[in-house]
């Protein structure tokens, strides 16, 4: 239980934009103080100032590159050094790597895995003991609809990393639910954010129909409701839930063939940068 008089604190990685910023907004609206983690210092301070003004909470900033080995431990140690107790953790830091697997160097792949898997699981390992001791905790891992459907070309590590986060969240949720800690993999589909601008695929994904898209704020609200209720996995939006259901029920050969054909309209598979 939270100590009397101590406000709860949520640590949010990837908090400078998109789904991470949206989750910070939701937790702040629920009265949590915040620790915002990302690489862009100016952007982090702008988000912190906005959330403090709008929600009357306290927001701190930690500038960190989670692609660096040991970054998760350094973030945790910095939070502890500031005298803060972590009641909620949102592992939202992530990005995409468009193109075939061999287009990018191993160094780039290793950095991607450090951000999407290593830092998330490292931070989670560090916060869980305190949460179980206090018998309260909320952990959100941002996965994806991609973790449920056959992965097309040009999606080699992204879908695999999201499938990992789903299974990791499911198993950990079973381990800690009786100790007051809820763990949820939030699985959005196409979400309006900077994600596709960073990967350079905005023009390609813009071909998708409007009903395929969700706002980051809607994803965060549904994710917060799911982790509060103790659901280990949530697919945000009816369209995404329907796609995941069909992917499970239809013959896998048919699903894979459809996904392979459809993905050519929004996935970069060229062997050299375009």
RODO-2510 file (C-alpha; in nm, 4 decimals, decimal comma):
residues 274
     n   res          X          Y          Z
     1     x     0,0000     0,0000     0,0000
     2     x     0,1082     0,3578    -0,0615
     3     x     0,2382     0,5252     0,2535
     4     x    -0,0133     0,7761     0,3948
     5     x     0,0531     1,1228     0,2609
     6     x     0,2855     1,0087    -0,0177
     7     x     0,1565     1,0777    -0,3689
     8     x     0,2109     0,8007    -0,6188
     9     x     0,4767     0,8344    -0,8870
    10     x     0,4744     0,6964    -1,2413
    11     x     0,7874     0,6577    -1,4538
    12     x     0,7175     0,6818    -1,8277
    13     x     0,9806     0,6059    -2,0904
    14     x     0,9457     0,7425    -2,4416
    15     x     0,7527     1,0270    -2,2794
    16     x     0,8526     1,3062    -2,5156
    17     x     0,5766     1,2314    -2,7686
    18     x     0,3157     0,9888    -2,8917
    19     x     0,1795     0,7079    -2,6771
    20     x     0,4334     0,7703    -2,4014
    21     x     0,3285     1,1329    -2,3655
    22     x    -0,0364     1,0281    -2,3776
    23     x     0,0141     0,7806    -2,0928
    24     x     0,1924     1,0475    -1,8897
    25     x    -0,1125     1,2676    -1,9447
    26     x    -0,3499     0,9963    -1,8224
    27     x    -0,1461     0,9113    -1,5116
    28     x    -0,1125     1,2807    -1,4295
    29     x    -0,4880     1,3150    -1,4617
    30     x    -0,5199     1,0378    -1,2024
    31     x    -0,3037     1,2347    -0,9584
    32     x     0,0312     1,0639    -1,0140
    33     x     0,3525     1,2625    -1,0031
    34     x     0,5727     1,1812    -1,3001
    35     x     0,9263     1,0989    -1,4023
    36     x     0,9527     1,1466    -1,7787
    37     x     1,2321     0,9610    -1,9585
    38     x     1,3504     1,0119    -2,3168
    39     x     1,6421     1,1491    -2,5177
    40     x     1,5052     1,4905    -2,6207
    41     x     1,5652     1,7167    -2,3221
    42     x     1,3899     2,0268    -2,4562
    43     x     1,0834     1,8266    -2,5516
    44     x     1,0753     1,6493    -2,2130
    45     x     1,0830     1,9781    -2,0235
    46     x     0,8030     2,1139    -2,2426
    47     x     0,5864     1,8087    -2,1735
    48     x     0,6655     1,8248    -1,8002
    49     x     0,5705     2,1930    -1,7830
    50     x     0,2445     2,1329    -1,9662
    51     x     0,1417     1,8419    -1,7453
    52     x     0,2276     2,0295    -1,4260
    53     x     0,0172     2,3247    -1,5351
    54     x    -0,2793     2,1190    -1,6555
    55     x    -0,2934     1,8585    -1,3787
    56     x    -0,1285     2,0310    -1,0821
    57     x     0,1176     1,7484    -1,0258
    58     x     0,4971     1,7404    -1,0060
    59     x     0,6900     1,6152    -1,3096
    60     x     1,0638     1,5442    -1,3233
    61     x     1,2803     1,4751    -1,6255
    62     x     1,5545     1,2185    -1,6848
    63     x     1,7373     1,2439    -2,0152
    64     x     1,8511     0,8949    -2,1146
    65     x     1,9269     0,6946    -2,4262
    66     x     1,7810     0,3512    -2,3578
    67     x     1,9785     0,2093    -2,6500
    68     x     2,2870     0,2149    -2,4281
    69     x     2,3613    -0,1016    -2,2262
    70     x     2,2662    -0,0597    -1,8612
    71     x     2,0452     0,2413    -1,9284
    72     x     1,7533     0,0885    -1,7405
    73     x     1,9604     0,0478    -1,4264
    74     x     2,0909     0,4029    -1,4532
    75     x     1,7367     0,5394    -1,4825
    76     x     1,6226     0,3382    -1,1809
    77     x     1,9224     0,4505    -0,9755
    78     x     1,8594     0,8149    -1,0677
    79     x     1,4952     0,7901    -0,9630
    80     x     1,6000     0,6323    -0,6324
    81     x     1,8689     0,8972    -0,5776
    82     x     1,5977     1,1626    -0,6020
    83     x     1,4145     0,9944    -0,3167
    84     x     1,1244     0,8804    -0,5324
    85     x     0,9326     0,5536    -0,5091
    86     x     0,8042     0,4012    -0,8325
    87     x     0,4395     0,3017    -0,8123
    88     x     0,3802     0,2735    -1,1870
    89     x     0,6054     0,2089    -1,4856
    90     x     0,5149     0,2625    -1,8503
    91     x     0,7662     0,1106    -2,0917
    92     x     0,6764     0,3071    -2,4022
    93     x     1,0159     0,3852    -2,5548
    94     x     1,0475     0,2349    -2,8993
    95     x     1,0734     0,2929    -3,2707
    96     x     1,0628     0,1047    -3,5992
    97     x     1,3379    -0,0121    -3,8323
    98     x     1,1910    -0,0278    -4,1815
    99     x     1,3467    -0,2403    -4,4493
   100     x     1,4932    -0,5912    -4,4737
   101     x     1,6946    -0,7297    -4,1833
   102     x     2,0293    -0,7192    -4,3660
   103     x     1,9921    -0,3560    -4,4674
   104     x     2,0831    -0,2429    -4,1152
   105     x     2,4020    -0,3179    -3,9250
   106     x     2,4073    -0,5384    -3,6180
   107     x     2,4917    -0,2312    -3,4097
   108     x     2,1608    -0,0751    -3,5127
   109     x     1,9737    -0,3968    -3,4382
   110     x     2,1400    -0,4258    -3,0983
   111     x     2,0424    -0,0685    -3,0135
   112     x     1,6839    -0,1416    -3,1179
   113     x     1,6682    -0,4499    -2,8961
   114     x     1,8178    -0,2571    -2,6052
   115     x     1,5385    -0,0003    -2,6293
   116     x     1,2441    -0,2268    -2,6967
   117     x     1,3278    -0,5352    -2,4888
   118     x     1,6338    -0,5012    -2,2657
   119     x     1,5581    -0,1637    -2,1069
   120     x     1,1910    -0,2519    -2,0574
   121     x     1,2605    -0,5841    -1,8894
   122     x     1,5556    -0,4397    -1,6949
   123     x     1,3474    -0,1583    -1,5493
   124     x     1,0641    -0,3982    -1,4746
   125     x     1,2968    -0,6323    -1,2852
   126     x     1,4170    -0,3420    -1,0732
   127     x     1,0763    -0,1997    -0,9827
   128     x     0,8827    -0,5197    -0,9116
   129     x     1,0372    -0,6042    -0,5703
   130     x     0,9397    -0,2658    -0,4255
   131     x     0,5935    -0,2894    -0,5739
   132     x     0,5271    -0,6344    -0,4327
   133     x     0,6613    -0,5286    -0,0925
   134     x     0,4170    -0,2353    -0,0886
   135     x     0,1463    -0,4531    -0,2449
   136     x     0,0722    -0,2014    -0,5157
   137     x     0,2100    -0,1500    -0,8637
   138     x     0,1101    -0,0846    -1,2228
   139     x     0,3328    -0,1855    -1,5158
   140     x     0,2390    -0,1102    -1,8758
   141     x     0,4416    -0,2504    -2,1639
   142     x     0,3593    -0,0981    -2,5017
   143     x     0,3397    -0,3893    -2,7424
   144     x     0,1471    -0,3926    -3,0698
   145     x    -0,1134    -0,5609    -3,2843
   146     x     0,1940    -0,6715    -3,4823
   147     x     0,2647    -0,9219    -3,2051
   148     x    -0,0537    -1,1143    -3,2972
   149     x    -0,0369    -1,1388    -3,6755
   150     x     0,2115    -1,3040    -3,9118
   151     x     0,5036    -1,0679    -3,9646
   152     x     0,5546    -0,9416    -4,3198
   153     x     0,8818    -0,8550    -4,4886
   154     x     1,0377    -0,5364    -4,3582
   155     x     0,9134    -0,6016    -4,0041
   156     x     1,1778    -0,8454    -3,8858
   157     x     1,2613    -0,7376    -3,5303
   158     x     0,9689    -0,5052    -3,4609
   159     x     0,6938    -0,7679    -3,4597
   160     x     0,9191    -1,0164    -3,2800
   161     x     0,9956    -0,7666    -3,0030
   162     x     0,6265    -0,6896    -2,9562
   163     x     0,5359    -1,0591    -2,9389
   164     x     0,8036    -1,0943    -2,6705
   165     x     0,6536    -0,8111    -2,4661
   166     x     0,3093    -0,9704    -2,4853
   167     x     0,4280    -1,3064    -2,3535
   168     x     0,6546    -1,1434    -2,0967
   169     x     0,3653    -0,9351    -1,9647
   170     x     0,1285    -1,2322    -1,9524
   171     x     0,3687    -1,4473    -1,7524
   172     x     0,4754    -1,1729    -1,5123
   173     x     0,1129    -1,0721    -1,4548
   174     x     0,0399    -1,4236    -1,3269
   175     x     0,3423    -1,4104    -1,0968
   176     x     0,2593    -1,0855    -0,9199
   177     x    -0,1181    -1,0343    -0,9364
   178     x    -0,1720    -1,1800    -0,5879
   179     x     0,0747    -0,9239    -0,4527
   180     x    -0,1215    -0,6231    -0,5717
   181     x     0,0795    -0,5615    -0,8905
   182     x    -0,0914    -0,5429    -1,2303
   183     x     0,1049    -0,5937    -1,5522
   184     x    -0,0488    -0,5193    -1,8919
   185     x     0,0718    -0,5405    -2,2506
   186     x    -0,1085    -0,2645    -2,4398
   187     x    -0,1344    -0,3538    -2,8074
   188     x    -0,2312    -0,0668    -3,0379
   189     x    -0,2471    -0,0814    -3,4129
   190     x    -0,1818     0,2201    -3,6328
   191     x    -0,1660     0,5219    -3,4029
   192     x    -0,1426     0,8912    -3,4886
   193     x     0,1981     0,9990    -3,3569
   194     x     0,5510     1,0827    -3,4693
   195     x     0,6341     0,7124    -3,5041
   196     x     0,5978     0,6947    -3,8819
   197     x     0,7689     1,0294    -3,9330
   198     x     1,0774     0,9007    -3,7507
   199     x     1,0887     0,5849    -3,9619
   200     x     1,0260     0,7763    -4,2836
   201     x     0,7141     0,5748    -4,3679
   202     x     0,4511     0,8469    -4,3226
   203     x     0,3762     0,8678    -4,6946
   204     x     0,3324     0,4907    -4,7209
   205     x     0,1071     0,4425    -4,4178
   206     x    -0,1046     0,7412    -4,5190
   207     x    -0,2556     0,5133    -4,7823
   208     x    -0,4370     0,3213    -4,5092
   209     x    -0,8071     0,4028    -4,4546
   210     x    -0,8993     0,6326    -4,1676
   211     x    -1,0843     0,3655    -3,9681
   212     x    -0,7525     0,1823    -3,9183
   213     x    -0,6129     0,4675    -3,7068
   214     x    -0,6485     0,5617    -3,3398
   215     x    -0,5358     0,8654    -3,1433
   216     x    -0,2582     0,8147    -2,8880
   217     x    -0,4846     0,9595    -2,6178
   218     x    -0,7501     0,6926    -2,6819
   219     x    -0,4846     0,4196    -2,6686
   220     x    -0,3580     0,5526    -2,3356
   221     x    -0,7041     0,5766    -2,1814
   222     x    -0,7871     0,2190    -2,2771
   223     x    -0,4480     0,1000    -2,1573
   224     x    -0,4854     0,2715    -1,8212
   225     x    -0,8299     0,1190    -1,7738
   226     x    -0,6918    -0,2251    -1,8601
   227     x    -0,3985    -0,2135    -1,6180
   228     x    -0,6226    -0,0753    -1,3448
   229     x    -0,8579    -0,3698    -1,3975
   230     x    -0,5732    -0,6219    -1,3977
   231     x    -0,6028    -0,7311    -1,7620
   232     x    -0,2714    -0,8751    -1,8780
   233     x    -0,3254    -0,7968    -2,2487
   234     x    -0,5449    -0,5395    -2,4193
   235     x    -0,5889    -0,4731    -2,7897
   236     x    -0,6964    -0,1125    -2,8216
   237     x    -0,9891    -0,0426    -3,0509
   238     x    -1,2494    -0,2744    -3,2009
   239     x    -1,0813    -0,2860    -3,5396
   240     x    -0,7546    -0,4113    -3,3922
   241     x    -0,9315    -0,6652    -3,1716
   242     x    -1,1187    -0,7947    -3,4761
   243     x    -0,8000    -0,8240    -3,6816
   244     x    -0,6279    -1,0173    -3,4026
   245     x    -0,9297    -1,2476    -3,3657
   246     x    -0,9390    -1,3238    -3,7376
   247     x    -0,5624    -1,3821    -3,7400
   248     x    -0,6105    -1,6515    -3,4754
   249     x    -0,9193    -1,8147    -3,6264
   250     x    -0,8489    -1,8179    -3,9995
   251     x    -0,6015    -2,0622    -4,1599
   252     x    -0,2522    -1,9266    -4,0992
   253     x    -0,1481    -1,9760    -4,4607
   254     x    -0,4359    -1,7541    -4,5719
   255     x    -0,3624    -1,4886    -4,3088
   256     x     0,0074    -1,4826    -4,3942
   257     x    -0,0622    -1,4499    -4,7664
   258     x    -0,3084    -1,1647    -4,7111
   259     x    -0,0722    -0,9833    -4,4754
   260     x     0,2194    -1,0255    -4,7146
   261     x     0,0194    -0,8711    -4,9982
   262     x    -0,1390    -0,5923    -4,7920
   263     x     0,1860    -0,4915    -4,6234
   264     x     0,3434    -0,3978    -4,9556
   265     x     0,1272    -0,0866    -4,9571
   266     x     0,2684     0,0470    -4,6286
   267     x     0,5876    -0,1478    -4,5487
   268     x     0,9342    -0,0608    -4,6822
   269     x     1,0999    -0,3775    -4,8125
   270     x     1,3532    -0,2328    -5,0537
   271     x     1,7049    -0,3706    -5,0036
   272     x     1,8625    -0,0245    -5,0064
   273     x     1,7446     0,2966    -4,8378
   274     x     1,4814     0,4855    -5,0366
***
